[in-house]
């Protein structure tokens, strides 16, 4: 892979922008940034769950604040890595302008990496996926099983429903503003957000390659995937910037989850100190002692006379830790540079660094203390009930939409709730397609609509429809 292709400024509409005299001095990637932050889809992230759904606290992170943090960390990592490539001449074709471009691309990618996620966080993905697993076999269309009518990749798209694939779909097709090309973002940016460059039938966790874990695009969006990867030269490999985006995402959410959990009372200072003690006991400190840093911050907080030295210590420790982990990810990329550029690197950027153990510790602690807590389980059960109801009503209503079979009065009204943008996107994509593919696209129409919902809207629509029906 070569940077001059990887950083392609091509767009689905307009192709390559021809430089001309203008007062607009922005690069193509800076223009992407402004398209994203001005979009309704991006604004809706302010009312989507990161960890704690429908939380009343102003402190707790939403998808919006998380995305802003990933954007910031991604840009910082891009600066570090770009400067390293230049300083040590790891690639003779890499220029200072390319360093600037990758910073802007990563800044944009951080903003949209979660833009396709449904309401109620990652549990929303699980709820939608499991609804299809339970119902696709028994759902009937003209007397036949819907599962049997769909080709394997169509079926597997629903059985492996994925927010990452939905993000690509949203920004390329569903954000209908000018035409069917969505936000019409640059191909370099689109390729960066494709974390898993495989289809739903090519998922294979046994390979040990990080890129094969999940699907990266739907059958319906295979053309844009092929166009983008052919243009950038990545093929079925990960774009090098995807590794950096993923590291920024992991770094952001794992440190933020601990901070939010501490503020909510799920994790105490002492629990964190004990976990770090066990880490040092098992692996040593390798030049960085996180336990010593935490304790010294606690002591400083006491000396300063702050109201809660525990809070002072934990929050400042997490800030310092981010700096350490940025260094680990930078080393992970630059030390594996040749393999990443050849498309043969199979791990994340923290693999083999001390940061790997720290990231594992944060993830395990959040899982045990927060995600497995009774209060989170209660919220997830409520979320599942709401999403199951919405999926049931909308899927059954769209089955015969756009067919010769007349719709019932209630079905017509339920379909009217789906936004015009999504229905327009469906009509454009369904034109000239077979009956089976139209059925597949109608099921996607439902997931498109539900993924576009905020947490509050999903809850409100559920409540309103329960009363109506």
C-alpha positions, 0 to 999 in steps of 0.5 A: 500500500502506498500513501499517495493512494491511501490518502485519496481525495476522490468522492462518489460525486464529483470524483477528484476535486480540481484545484481552482482559484478560491477563497476557500483554502480548506483541504478536502479532508477539512471539508469532510470535517465541516460536512460531518459536524453540520449533519443531523446524524452527528448531532443525534449522538448527543442523545445516544448511550455510551455506557449509561443509557438515559442518564441524568448526569451532565458528567457522564459521557454520551456517544457525542462526547466519546466521539469528540474524544476519539477524534482528539486522540486520533489526531494526536496519534496521527501527529506522533506517528506522522512525525516519527515516519518523517523523522526516521525516514521510514517511507521515502514517499511520505511528506509533511503534507501527508502527515497533515492530511492523516491528522485531518482524516483521523479527526474526521474518522473519530467523529463518525466511527460510532455514527451508525450505532443504534440507541442504547449502546452496544447492547442495542446491536446485540438486541437487534442481532438476536431479534433476527436470530429468533425471528428470521426463520419463522417470518413469512413472506408470501407463504415462504420463510424469509430466511430461505428467500434471502441469499447467504450474505443477506441472511448473515448481514442480519445475523451479524448486524453491526454498527460499524457496517451501519456507519458506512451505510449511513454516511454513503447512502442514508444522509440524503442531502443533495443526492443518493451519495450521502455525505459524499465524503472522501474515499480515504476517510471512508476506508479509514472507518471500515474496521473490518474489510470483510463481508458477513459470510467472510467473518472468521475469528479463527484466523487470529487476524483482527480484521476478520472478527466482524463484518465491515459492510452490508451486501447492499453496500458492496459496490461502495466498499469495492470502489473505495478499496480499489481506489485506495489500493487496500483491497481486503486489507485494513487501511493503515489509518484504521489501526490508529482510529481503533487505538484512539477508540480503545484508549478513549472508551477504556479510560472514560469507562473507568472515570464514569464508573468511578463517578457513578460509584461502581468503582472505588479508588481502593478497587483501582489501587488493588487492581494495579497492585495485582498488575505490578505483582504479575508483570512488573512495571517495565519503566512505568509504575501505574500504582506509584503514579496513582498513589502519588496523585492521592498524596498530592490531592491530600496535600492540596486539601482537595475535598476528595483526594480519591477523585483527584487521584483517579481523574488525574491518573487517567489523564496521565495514563492516556499520555502513556498509552498514546506512546504505546500505540505510537510505538505499536504502529511505527515498530510494525510499520512495514507489516501494516503497510504490507497488509500483513499485521494482524493485531492492534497497536497495543499488542506486545507493549506494556499498554496491552496489560494496562488496557486489559486491566481497564477493560476487565475492571469495567466489565466486571464492576459495571457491565455485569452489575445488576443495575446495568442488567436491569437497564438492558432488559428494559432496552431489549423490551423496547427494541424487540417491540419496535423491531416486531412492529416495523418489520411486520409492517414493511414486509409487503411495502412496495409490493402488489399486496395491499397494506393494512391501515395500521401498517400504512401508519406505522411505515409513515413514521419512517423518515422520508430520507430513509424511504427515498434511499430504499426506493433508489436502491430497490429500483430494478432489483429482484423481489428477494433483494427488495425484501432484504432492503426493506428489512434494512430500511427498518434497521436504518430507521431504528439505528437513526433513533436517539435513546429518548426517541426510541423510548418515546416512540415505544411508549406512544405505540404501546398506547396506540396499539 
